[in-house]
Structures are given as structure tokens and as C-alpha cells.
Amino acid sequence: MTGHLLTVGDEILLGQIVNTNAAWLGERLAEVGVDLRRSETVGDVIPEIAGAIARATAEGARLVVVTGGLGPTHDDVTRAAVAEAFGVELEFREELFERIRARYEARGRTMPEMGRVMAEAPAGFEALVNPKGSAPGLWGERDVDGRRQVVVVVPGVPHEMRTIMEDSALPRLAERQDGVVLSRTLLTAGRGESDISAQIAEQVSGLSNGLTLAYLPGLGEVRLRLTARGEDREAARRDLDAATDAVRDVLGALVFGEGTTTLEAVVNDALRERGLRLGVAESCTGGAISARVTAVSGASAVFCGSVVAYSNAAKADLLGVAPDLIEEEGAVSEAVALAMAAGARARLGADIGLATTGIAGPTGGTSDKPVGLVWLAYDDGDTQRAVRLQFTTDRAVNVALSTTAALDLVRRQLLRRG
Amino acid sequence: MTGHLLTVGDEILLGQIVNTNAAWLGERLAEVGVDLRRSETVGDVIPEIAGAIARATAEGARLVVVTGGLGPTHDDVTRAAVAEAFGVELEFREELFERIRARYEARGRTMPEMGRVMAEAPAGFEALVNPKGSAPGLWGERDVDGRRQVVVVVPGVPHEMRTIMEDSALPRLAERQDGVVLSRTLLTAGRGESDISAQIAEQVSGLSNGLTLAYLPGLGEVRLRLTARGEDREAARRDLDAATDAVRDVLGALVFGEGTTTLEAVVNDALRERGLRLGVAESCTGGAISARVTAVSGASAVFCGSVVAYSNAAKADLLGVAPDLIEEEGAVSEAVALAMAAGARARLGADIGLATTGIAGPTGGTSDKPVGLVWLAYDDGDTQRAVRLQFTTDRAVNVALSTTAALDLVRRQLLRRG
């Protein structure tokens, strides 16, 4: 099924907002087997929107997904534009109106007069329930040159768009495919794409027909998406599970999870399962580890806190690192990293201490200790471990890579403890 | 000048990368007066790229900006596609080749055989110097139906793309406009768009012809972009400066800067100018304030460090907050926020202590202290100040808004100190 993605909104076109919806939809549509040919953004202008749908149709797109412009303001013209593209009228639908009004009332608010337009739909279109907002999604179909075309319209607010796609549109699109498309995504940290592909070369070359593997690299993390296409759902599921499990077996502890979880959520869970609490001493990461750990709801049960020790005085006073040690070894050293981890554990009353010290850059390096040099340390009372890493000359990249590596160090040490 | 933006890359189309280039280019092209009609993304496929350029041309686009697909691999087909769209051949250019080879050698590396393709350009195209990478940008022109069309081609690597646009392409595009387009952007924190627009209603209604104002809202920050269009550069500059200064005067301390700086960079500068150092006690922000302050290169001169005190024990042991006070007032209270700020100042050896305590959510609220309640506190030894804020039920939004409000509190108090 060839697809075309259309994002509507002046604020996207003018760069006031980054179009994260396009990336999310691009990935999800690929997962259900849509062959996306083009993604485009137009302003809140009826002829531009209708024209884009007409162009996609002329080029043979069997699926057009439109996102944005479904709100209640004058700028929101997507409903009218879709009706124009289909050559149908907009209808007012009482049942949609009642649902929207009830939603407002449930939240103790009165539906504004303009909210009425959200109950309109192009004739022949089906409404898709929006559990997270007022404007429903829309699903329309027609025959074009003897072939069926589907047009899906969803709001631009990311969590509303995602919920409608996941609840309603994506499962139906998956069913429409010739055969089935199933996928699983393995999440890895700590190795690059080329290392991983060398490690699983045998499993990849042995992939049966209909199975493919895609590498999705990020900063310090690589996701591996395995996709199975076939006629029979049971057979595709069996093939996919066998191949994914085989890759997962070879990669072992490199894999920190599956699907849409995050490394920080996995670390939170691993601590909670073991009844352990983490304390952090951050130098070069400047608070980024703490910010990631506490981005997970419920972190207070497993996270005591942290000391961001940017100065040597803070390393000494708040973490108990001996000033002599800093003097002799330098603040960026194995010994100081280990002392910081021990200090974090002791001073924060934590079971596990984690520490970072490094030269984030872009300046401050020497030939001995270049920009991008980072020491990580872990201390759980029984086990002390320090890791030396050498990253880049870019400050933001170094902080992000150090943060991921530090979280991954905790994860791996917890795996070893069992 | 009507414009069309074309992003090339399978990884963008499939959602493996978020297209931040489109937002950056959309904003910058608008600033130089380009009327961007459409932004689209196609895969690394010659007919798709050439087809998109042909469509834009047929629709009358006088500017087409193409980004991505200029690297040295087999996937990088943008040069060939642009040549095809223009109906010209690709030429090998010795001078480009020498520059690319010299760049590799300067970095102690040998130019790979495939790097040769980066020295090719469509006949008639001018090369735009790339100070940050190997592949040069390209600038081509032709007459279409008696009107001049410009095609600019730049790499997809963000910092290379931005540098070539800023150094070479944007100034030339600005010159091409009928008349001139100049803009200034005021950065504000602490008030929403509607508050600001009420405050400057008089200045906005008095804007002379050719001057426009756009609101660009973010989380806790609103940017105001004033744009002047006219025939005469001097007159446009004078009008723009007068209008911007008038708005800035009315908004006073709401404006924290101009252009592309950040609130954290402004706070770093304000501390440095006064010879002061900051220490932070973070509860609900979980390290996000520290991460933002230390994202600025050179932060170590003005930032002592922070204590992320997620537990009451950490608030007591590391910040010296009396356990009785936490017991009586609750951890999320004015008294505890002030005690945390004083503790951060004392324990971190800082001139200024800053503290946050709140209920980030999504759970953990009570009727007295709902999710989204946040106390900020500032203490410089002479002045103590606490601020109560009520944000949303979204954890990530609450952390971002609290972080911005806390940085802004420091900025404003420093302004008062003079």
C-alpha cells in the first residue's frame, strides 16, 4: 500500500514547531507495511490542502494520512479541505456534537460556540473516537481508477494523534495489507551499529524470506527493528519471534528492552525490583543523569537524589572526596570517579552510588586529558567499577553519550547482581 | 519570493530522524522574506527528488531549497537528481576535489575513493563553501517562463547546513528580495502570549506599514519577531529599530534577550558580569535546572553545583533543612523552599541559592497541594524570595515550566541588584 503523509499548519511550515508527528507517523506506517513515498507540509489554506490530496491521488497513493487543522478556530480548515478534495459536503453530526459537549461538561467547562465545527465531517466519512481530546479523527474511502483509496484525518496535537492512530487507524490499516506485517523492536545501548551488525551477521544472513532487519541509531543507543511480512498471521508471528529471540540471545546484555520503553525506565524498574535506591554524583553530565532518572513517574521510590559537583570544593565538601586525591590525580581521573561514587552512596544514603567526571568541552582539554574524556564509576558497597570513555569534541553530544553510558553501567551491574 | 523546501532522505521519511532542518529553514527563510508554500520530504530516489523540483517549478516556486543526500555514499543521489531536474550534466570540478582532499588531509585522514563524487556539480551551478564538512553546497539559477528561479542545495547534517545557509545562501536571498526584509526577535519569559499582546496593544496598533509582529510561543517563553519590509534599507532599519525598541521598553524586564541566545546563557552572563556563583537545590525539577545551566560552555566559572534532593533525608542531610520544618509545613511549602535555597547557598559555597520543590505528577497531589504546585526560592544572603506557581498535570511540562521559571527568577533578581 503506497502512502502519502500530509501535515497541515502554518506553525510547522514557518518552523515555529518541529514536526515530530511526521517522524512518529513515518515509523508507525512503515511498521504496518505502508510504503510511504512522500511527506509534505502545507499551510492552513484550503486549496493547498485539497491540492496536496489531489496530487497524491493522481500519483496513485492508496493511503493519504492528514494531520493537523481539526481544532475549533478559524485557522482549522482541514475538514473543509478534505471535503473539497473528495467533492462532498460537510455534514453536521448530532452524535459527534453530543460527545464533544459531554467531554466539555465532564471537565466542568462549557463548550464554546465554535466547538460546533468539530462535529462536522465530510459526507461518507466515518468518525474515529478521540479519547484524549474533542476533535474526532476521520476515515474516508473511495475508488480511484478502480482501486480503493483510504484517507485518514487526525488532529495535530501529538498525544491525540497517536492515540487515535494506535486505537483505530493503524490496526485497520494493518488488516488492509495484502497479508500481514508484524514487527518487534529490540533496544540496545553501549555498542555502535557496525559492532552490532558484525555480532549478529549469522542471524541476519539466515533470516528467512519475508523477514527484514532495520538499524535505528541514536546517541549511544541503537534500536533494531525486525519485521515479518507474509500471508499467514500465525506463521509470520512464529518466524518473527524465532528470529527476534535468536538475535536477542546473541546480543545478550546489550539489549536493555523491547518496544517503546526507555533506558531510564528500565533502570527505575531494575532498582525497584531489587528494592535498591540510587544516588548520583555528577560532574561533566551536570544534572542530566538525574533529569533522565526523575523524568520517570515514581522515581522517588528508587532515587535518593544527586550532587552535581561542578567545583572541586563541592566534590570535597558534599561528597567527601579528599582534596589531596583531586590534587594528585586530577578531577578527571579513575580515583576521583570512584571516590565520588562512594561519596554519593554514603552521603545520599543510597544503596548504589554512580558518578561521572569528564571534560565536556568544547574547551578545557589537554594532550593527556583531551575534550571528550569521561570517567564513570559505580559503587554498591561490594563492587566498585570504573569505566574510561573517550567521546567527541561536542559538548551536548558528550553529555548525552555520558548520560546514556552511566545509566547503562547501572543496568549492567544490576544484571550481574541478579 | 515564493519558496519550496525539499528534504531528501529515507531516514527522515521513515521517521528514524526528526526533521529539525525543516523547522530551522522554515524560520530562517521567513526571516529573509521568502513566502514558503510547501515543505516536503522524499526518499533517496532520483525520480522522486527530480519530480519534486519539477512540481515546485510548475507551481511557480521562485526558490527551491534542497537539503540532504550530498554525502559520498551510494544513497546520496541529490546531485544527480538536481542535474536531471535542470536537464544538465554533472561535472567533475578539480578545485572542489582539491579542497575536499585538503580537508581530509588536514584531519590526518585519507580521502576515500567515493569522496570524489562530492566534487561533482550540475553544469552551471556555483559551489557554496562548506566550512564544517566536505560536501559543498550548490547554487543554481535558470529562467522559467520569463522569471528567475533559484535552486539552493545544502547537506543534511544540521551544523553544515546551517553554516552554509548563514554564510552564503541567506544573505544572497535577502538581497534578491524586492526591497529589503529585516527582522529582530525579542525573547521573553514569564508571561503568556495573551498577556504580552495586551501589554503592547498600543505599540502593535501603531506599527507603520511594512512592519509586522509574530508571536512564537514556547514552554514558559514567548519570542516576538518584528519584521520590516520596504524598498529602502536605511528606512526599514530605522523603522524596525524604533518599533522594536518601543516594544522592548514597554515589556521591560520581561525581555531577557534578543536573537538566538538562551535564558541559561543570559543567566550565565549575568552571574559572570557580577562575579557571582550559583548553587541550586532541586526537588521537583530533578536536575533539569543544573543540566540547562551547565549546557552553556564555561558554566564552571559561575556554577558551584547543585543538590538534587528527592528524599526528605537528602533535604535534611545535604541541605540542612530542619526535619521538623518538613514535618510541619510539608516538603512542598514556602518555608521548605526558602530553607533549601539557604542550604544550597551555604553548603555549596555559592553567592546565590536557588531552590525548587513541587509535585511534578502525574500522581501524588492532594486537594491542598495539587499536581503542578511548585514553590521556587531565591536567596542571596540579603534578599530571600519565594514564588508559588501552579502548572499542569503533565510531568514533563511541569518540569520544563518550573525550570524556566526558576532561571528567570535568578535573572530578575540579578537585574534588581544591578
Boltz contact constraints between the chains, C-beta under 6 A:
constraints:
  - contact:
      token1: [A, 13]
      token2: [B, 26]
      max_distance: 6.0
  - contact:
      token1: [A, 13]
      token2: [B, 36]
      max_distance: 6.0
  - contact:
      token1: [A, 13]
      token2: [B, 39]
      max_distance: 6.0
  - contact:
      token1: [A, 14]
      token2: [B, 26]
      max_distance: 6.0
  - contact:
      token1: [A, 14]
      token2: [B, 30]
      max_distance: 6.0
  - contact:
      token1: [A, 15]
      token2: [B, 23]
      max_distance: 6.0
  - contact:
      token1: [A, 15]
      token2: [B, 26]
      max_distance: 6.0
  - contact:
      token1: [A, 15]
      token2: [B, 27]
      max_distance: 6.0
  - contact:
      token1: [A, 16]
      token2: [B, 216]
      max_distance: 6.0
  - contact:
      token1: [A, 18]
      token2: [B, 20]
      max_distance: 6.0
  - contact:
      token1: [A, 18]
      token2: [B, 23]
      max_distance: 6.0
  - contact:
      token1: [A, 19]
      token2: [B, 19]
      max_distance: 6.0
  - contact:
      token1: [A, 20]
      token2: [B, 18]
      max_distance: 6.0
  - contact:
      token1: [A, 23]
      token2: [B, 15]
      max_distance: 6.0
  - contact:
      token1: [A, 23]
      token2: [B, 18]
      max_distance: 6.0
  - contact:
      token1: [A, 26]
      token2: [B, 13]
      max_distance: 6.0
  - contact:
      token1: [A, 26]
      token2: [B, 14]
      max_distance: 6.0
  - contact:
      token1: [A, 26]
      token2: [B, 15]
      max_distance: 6.0
  - contact:
      token1: [A, 27]
      token2: [B, 15]
      max_distance: 6.0
  - contact:
      token1: [A, 30]
      token2: [B, 14]
      max_distance: 6.0
  - contact:
      token1: [A, 36]
      token2: [B, 13]
      max_distance: 6.0
  - contact:
      token1: [A, 38]
      token2: [B, 42]
      max_distance: 6.0
  - contact:
      token1: [A, 39]
      token2: [B, 13]
      max_distance: 6.0
  - contact:
      token1: [A, 39]
      token2: [B, 41]
      max_distance: 6.0
  - contact:
      token1: [A, 40]
      token2: [B, 40]
      max_distance: 6.0
  - contact:
      token1: [A, 41]
      token2: [B, 39]
      max_distance: 6.0
  - contact:
      token1: [A, 42]
      token2: [B, 38]
      max_distance: 6.0
  - contact:
      token1: [A, 216]
      token2: [B, 16]
      max_distance: 6.0
  - contact:
      token1: [A, 286]
      token2: [B, 290]
      max_distance: 6.0
  - contact:
      token1: [A, 286]
      token2: [B, 291]
      max_distance: 6.0
  - contact:
      token1: [A, 286]
      token2: [B, 294]
      max_distance: 6.0
  - contact:
      token1: [A, 287]
      token2: [B, 287]
      max_distance: 6.0
  - contact:
      token1: [A, 287]
      token2: [B, 290]
      max_distance: 6.0
  - contact:
      token1: [A, 287]
      token2: [B, 291]
      max_distance: 6.0
  - contact:
      token1: [A, 288]
      token2: [B, 291]
      max_distance: 6.0
  - contact:
      token1: [A, 290]
      token2: [B, 286]
      max_distance: 6.0
  - contact:
      token1: [A, 290]
      token2: [B, 287]
      max_distance: 6.0
  - contact:
      token1: [A, 290]
      token2: [B, 308]
      max_distance: 6.0
  - contact:
      token1: [A, 291]
      token2: [B, 286]
      max_distance: 6.0
  - contact:
      token1: [A, 291]
      token2: [B, 287]
      max_distance: 6.0
  - contact:
      token1: [A, 291]
      token2: [B, 288]
      max_distance: 6.0
  - contact:
      token1: [A, 291]
      token2: [B, 291]
      max_distance: 6.0
  - contact:
      token1: [A, 294]
      token2: [B, 286]
      max_distance: 6.0
  - contact:
      token1: [A, 297]
      token2: [B, 362]
      max_distance: 6.0
  - contact:
      token1: [A, 297]
      token2: [B, 395]
      max_distance: 6.0
  - contact:
      token1: [A, 300]
      token2: [B, 310]
      max_distance: 6.0
  - contact:
      token1: [A, 303]
      token2: [B, 310]
      max_distance: 6.0
  - contact:
      token1: [A, 304]
      token2: [B, 311]
      max_distance: 6.0
  - contact:
      token1: [A, 304]
      token2: [B, 314]
      max_distance: 6.0
  - contact:
      token1: [A, 305]
      token2: [B, 308]
      max_distance: 6.0
  - contact:
      token1: [A, 305]
      token2: [B, 309]
      max_distance: 6.0
  - contact:
      token1: [A, 305]
      token2: [B, 310]
      max_distance: 6.0
  - contact:
      token1: [A, 305]
      token2: [B, 311]
      max_distance: 6.0
  - contact:
      token1: [A, 305]
      token2: [B, 314]
      max_distance: 6.0
  - contact:
      token1: [A, 306]
      token2: [B, 308]
      max_distance: 6.0
  - contact:
      token1: [A, 307]
      token2: [B, 307]
      max_distance: 6.0
  - contact:
      token1: [A, 308]
      token2: [B, 290]
      max_distance: 6.0
  - contact:
      token1: [A, 308]
      token2: [B, 305]
      max_distance: 6.0
  - contact:
      token1: [A, 308]
      token2: [B, 306]
      max_distance: 6.0
  - contact:
      token1: [A, 309]
      token2: [B, 305]
      max_distance: 6.0
  - contact:
      token1: [A, 310]
      token2: [B, 300]
      max_distance: 6.0
  - contact:
      token1: [A, 310]
      token2: [B, 303]
      max_distance: 6.0
  - contact:
      token1: [A, 310]
      token2: [B, 305]
      max_distance: 6.0
  - contact:
      token1: [A, 311]
      token2: [B, 304]
      max_distance: 6.0
  - contact:
      token1: [A, 313]
      token2: [B, 349]
      max_distance: 6.0
  - contact:
      token1: [A, 314]
      token2: [B, 304]
      max_distance: 6.0
  - contact:
      token1: [A, 314]
      token2: [B, 305]
      max_distance: 6.0
  - contact:
      token1: [A, 314]
      token2: [B, 348]
      max_distance: 6.0
  - contact:
      token1: [A, 348]
      token2: [B, 314]
      max_distance: 6.0
  - contact:
      token1: [A, 349]
      token2: [B, 313]
      max_distance: 6.0
  - contact:
      token1: [A, 362]
      token2: [B, 297]
      max_distance: 6.0
  - contact:
      token1: [A, 395]
      token2: [B, 297]
      max_distance: 6.0
